[in-house]
């Protein structure tokens, strides 16, 4: 299948291969890309799930980690609790959490036999 001559290439396969090999310089001598002096328009859509935020302060706010809460859709199968070492300020909250977990979720028998302490 023959095409009109574009940048010295005549066959369709030559055009396709050359285009993919040198995508940025393809026919650069004949076709100039339009350059904009301005930045991205604020109403741009970046696909179905991405847009530029209208309120710039909403993405600069970093939430306090202590105010975050864990939420499961269904009950977890296993729970691993790790205590922060050398920090006595979290000890009482840690004990409350572990005792609550022991009431709601049963402990493994190996943990009970191994002398797991709260």
TABELGI-V826342 format. One line per field, one symbol per residue. ss: DSSP state (H for helix, E for strand, - for the rest). phi: phi as a letter, one per 20 degrees, with the letter a starting at -180 (. if undefined). psi: psi as a letter, one per 30 degrees, with the letter a starting at -180 (. if undefined). A space follows every 10 residues. Layout:
ss=???
phi=???
psi=???
This chain:
ss=-EEEEE--EE EHHHHHHHHH H--------- ---------- ----EE---E E--------- ----HHH--- ---------- -------HHH HHHHHHHHHH HHHH----HH HHH-----
phi=.ddffclndd efffffffff fcffdflffd deffdeedff ffdfddnfdc beffefffee fdffffefce cdfcfffccd ddeffmcffe ffffffffff fffedfefff ffffnfde
psi=kkllkjhgke leeeeeeeef eiefgjhffe kkkkkkflak kfgkkiaffk lkkejfffff kklkfffkkk kkelklelkk kkkkkgjffg eeeeeeeeee efeekklkee eeefhjl.
